[in-house]
């Protein structure tokens, strides 16, 4: 055993040397791929993306197509032939909803819509919030006070209630829902970027750029902002899940997507009175929302661990 100790120490030293030889991005990516939570989250999201991209192929029916055949009734339960369902009836993996539409097809198309909602709203909120937070953190003074007090006002309201108020003013519809969810998400990203900019702008390389005569715009967008975005990546990954939940909540209340749009929250709202006599109509859309949010949360946790600057080999 004593003879193996030097060999193990040498192998460990070689691994440490190889790890230090990689770029910071490569090291973070390697830690991300080795993280159990991130692996599970990426697996869930990869399956979701696959379903969304190939929804036209996977779904047996159009999301608004009514299936009216003898023997079928509203809210028919799932019918799977290999499990003993009557072969004379069409195969319905998740049953029919109250309008004779295939629930499986609607859930599949809903994956595409939910991903669009999450990425679009979060992308808009991240861009606007990052710009506001960067300007506030770099300029300070009255600009910082004005921007952050406006963000504090938005944060004073519960996000869903504020989104409901915005949609009530703009009108119901999916586009207005996206706008409302993006607006209520902006303060979170603004505060994260501001805090990061405040710490980065005091670094030596920033002071050196300022001493060499670099303009404020170049210092902010070339020197500071790229090095202040690490916390934003983690918050944005978690924010996608929050955006999907908020949009589903608005649609559940009838303020978001309108029929016959295959939005998971709208599907829950339409069938909420059938929870006891046809539970499959609320179980499958609810499970889809749960899995999607779980995937993004697990990925966000993995990103947080992978991008943590305190982690060292």
FENVEN-V890406 format. One record per pair of residues at least 24 apart in sequence whose C-alpha atoms are under 6 Angstrom apart, sorted by the first residue. I is the first residue (numbers start at 1). J is the second residue. D is the distance in Angstrom with one decimal. If there is no record, write none. Layout:
i->(I,I)
j->(J,J)
d->(D,D)
//
This chain:
i->(28,28,31,32,32,37,37,38,38,38,41,41,41,44,45,52,52,55,55,59,61,63,63,65,66,66,67,67,74,74,106,110,110,110,118,118,118,121,121,122,125,125,125,126,129,129,129,130,130,132,133,133,133,133,134,134,137,137,137,151,159,172,172,173,173,174,174,177,196,197,234,234,234,237,238,238,241,241)
j->(306,307,306,302,306,298,302,298,299,302,295,298,299,295,295,111,112,108,109,105,105,105,106,101,100,101,100,101,98,100,262,262,263,264,240,243,244,178,182,240,182,185,186,189,186,189,190,190,193,190,190,191,193,194,193,194,194,197,198,187,184,255,256,256,257,256,257,256,228,228,300,303,304,300,297,300,293,296)
d->(5.0,5.7,5.2,5.9,5.1,5.2,5.8,5.6,4.5,4.5,4.1,4.8,4.9,5.5,5.8,5.3,4.2,5.9,5.8,4.6,5.9,5.5,4.8,5.8,5.0,4.7,5.4,6.0,5.0,5.7,5.3,5.0,5.1,6.0,4.8,5.4,5.2,5.7,4.9,5.8,5.0,5.9,4.8,6.0,4.7,5.0,4.2,5.3,5.7,5.8,4.1,6.0,5.1,4.3,6.0,5.4,4.6,5.6,5.4,5.0,5.8,4.9,5.8,4.9,5.2,5.1,4.5,5.4,5.2,5.8,5.4,5.8,5.7,5.2,5.5,5.4,4.7,5.8)
//
